[in-house]
């Protein structure tokens, strides 16, 4: 018997299975229910494998333990595990966006906004570029205040404003005493 090279196939359970050669997408023959199960798992549509199984298969009369067992066995079948890996790799390629891509997009947005006279949108786009380039601190600073000190400074400020306001007013002549009426 000739030695065949095996290719590891990662499975979400952490188990690594092997098969003789990678199957092209057209060679993965899944039933419609198996395909739906694989997509549910790959796209994270449900929280558990059991929920993915229940969404793909009609299991109203099946016990929870049976459903769990069926879901676990189905997930580890080579052709289904390979399809899940294939779907996840497609997702990863589609969702791979680099920081440079985002910066270039915001740069275009800023230029378009400036060209069309939307300065607020241009500022917002430039601010997002600054965030992506780490020009803004990532952490918010927590400030603590002493209430007595804040109140004292507020009162002193009010006093200064009052003094400044009264100092600017021209002094009026003192009022004359009224004559008693007869």
C-alpha positions in Angstrom: 0.0 0.0 0.0 1.4 3.4 -1.0 1.9 6.1 1.7 -0.6 8.8 1.4 0.0 12.3 2.7 -2.6 13.5 5.2 -3.8 17.0 5.7 -4.9 18.1 9.1 -8.4 19.5 9.3 -9.0 21.8 12.3 -12.4 21.2 14.0 -14.0 23.6 16.4 -13.8 21.0 19.2 -10.0 21.2 19.2 -9.7 17.7 17.7 -7.6 17.6 14.6 -8.8 15.0 12.0 -6.8 13.9 9.0 -7.9 12.9 5.5 -6.0 11.9 2.3 -6.3 15.2 0.4 -8.2 18.5 0.7 -11.6 18.3 -0.9 -12.5 21.1 -3.3 -15.7 22.8 -2.4 -17.6 21.0 -5.2 -16.6 17.6 -3.7 -18.2 18.3 -0.4 -21.5 16.5 -0.7 -23.8 17.6 2.1 -27.5 17.2 2.4 -29.5 20.4 2.7 -29.9 19.8 6.4 -26.1 19.1 6.9 -25.3 22.3 5.0 -27.7 24.3 7.1 -26.2 22.8 10.3 -22.6 23.6 9.0 -23.6 27.2 8.2 -25.3 27.6 11.6 -22.1 26.6 13.3 -19.7 28.5 11.0 -21.7 31.7 11.1 -22.3 31.5 14.8 -26.1 31.8 14.4 -26.8 30.0 17.7 -25.0 29.7 21.0 -24.7 25.9 21.1 -24.1 23.0 18.8 -27.4 21.6 20.0 -29.3 24.8 18.9 -27.6 24.6 15.5 -28.7 21.0 15.2 -32.3 21.8 16.2 -32.5 24.6 13.7 -31.5 22.3 10.9 -33.3 19.0 11.9 -36.8 18.3 13.0 -36.3 16.8 16.5 -39.5 17.7 18.3 -39.9 14.2 19.7 -36.2 13.5 20.4 -34.8 13.7 23.9 -32.3 16.4 24.8 -29.5 13.8 25.3 -30.2 12.3 21.9 -30.2 15.7 20.2 -26.9 16.6 21.9 -25.3 13.3 20.9 -26.5 13.6 17.3 -25.2 17.2 17.1 -21.8 16.2 18.6 -21.4 13.3 16.2 -22.5 15.3 13.2 -20.1 18.1 14.0 -17.1 15.7 14.0 -18.0 14.0 10.7 -15.1 14.7 8.3 -17.1 16.2 5.4 -19.1 18.5 7.8 -16.0 19.5 9.7 -14.3 20.4 6.5 -17.3 22.4 5.3 -17.4 24.3 8.6 -13.6 25.1 8.2 -14.2 26.2 4.6 -17.1 28.5 5.5 -15.1 30.0 8.4 -12.2 30.7 6.0 -14.5 32.4 3.6 -15.8 34.6 6.4 -12.3 35.4 7.6 -11.3 36.5 4.1 -14.4 38.7 3.7 -13.9 40.3 7.1 -10.2 40.9 6.9 -10.0 44.7 6.9 -6.7 46.3 7.9 -6.1 49.5 9.8 -4.7 50.9 6.6 -7.9 50.1 4.7 -9.9 52.0 7.4 -7.6 55.0 7.3 -7.8 55.1 3.5 -11.6 55.0 3.7 -11.8 57.8 6.2 -9.3 59.8 4.2 -11.5 59.5 1.1 -14.6 60.4 3.3 -12.8 63.5 4.7 -11.7 64.7 1.2 -15.3 64.2 -0.2 -16.8 66.0 2.7 -14.4 69.0 2.3 -15.1 69.1 -1.4 -18.8 69.2 -0.8 -18.6 71.8 2.0 -19.4 69.5 4.9 -16.8 70.6 7.3 -18.3 68.7 10.3 -18.2 65.4 8.4 -14.6 66.1 7.4 -13.6 66.8 11.0 -15.3 63.7 12.1 -13.5 61.6 9.5 -10.2 63.1 10.5 -10.9 62.4 14.2 -11.5 58.7 13.3 -8.2 58.6 11.5 -6.6 60.1 14.6 -8.2 57.4 16.8 -6.9 54.6 14.4 -3.4 56.1 14.5 -3.5 56.2 18.3 -3.3 59.9 18.6 -5.9 60.0 21.3 -5.5 58.4 24.7 -7.2 55.0 24.9 -8.1 55.4 28.6 -10.4 58.0 30.2 -8.9 59.7 33.2 -10.8 59.4 36.4 -10.9 62.7 38.3 -11.9 63.0 41.9 -13.0 66.3 43.5 -13.2 67.5 47.1 -16.7 68.9 47.4 -15.7 71.4 50.1 -12.9 72.7 48.0 -15.1 73.0 44.9 -17.8 74.8 46.9 -15.2 77.2 48.4 -13.8 78.0 44.9 -17.3 78.5 43.5 -18.1 81.0 46.4 -14.8 82.8 45.9 -15.4 83.1 42.2 -18.9 84.5 42.7 -17.5 87.0 45.2 -14.8 88.1 42.7 -17.5 88.5 40.0 -19.7 90.5 42.4 -16.8 92.8 43.4 -15.8 93.3 39.8 -19.4 94.1 38.8 -19.9 96.5 41.6 -16.5 98.2 41.1 -17.4 99.0 37.5 -20.8 100.7 38.4 -20.7 104.4 38.9 -21.6 105.4 42.4 -24.9 107.2 42.6 -25.5 110.1 44.9 -26.9 109.3 48.2 -30.6 109.6 48.4 -32.0 112.8 49.9 -34.1 112.4 53.0 -37.8 113.0 52.2 -39.5 116.0 53.7 -42.3 115.2 56.0 -45.6 115.8 54.5 -48.0 118.2 56.2 
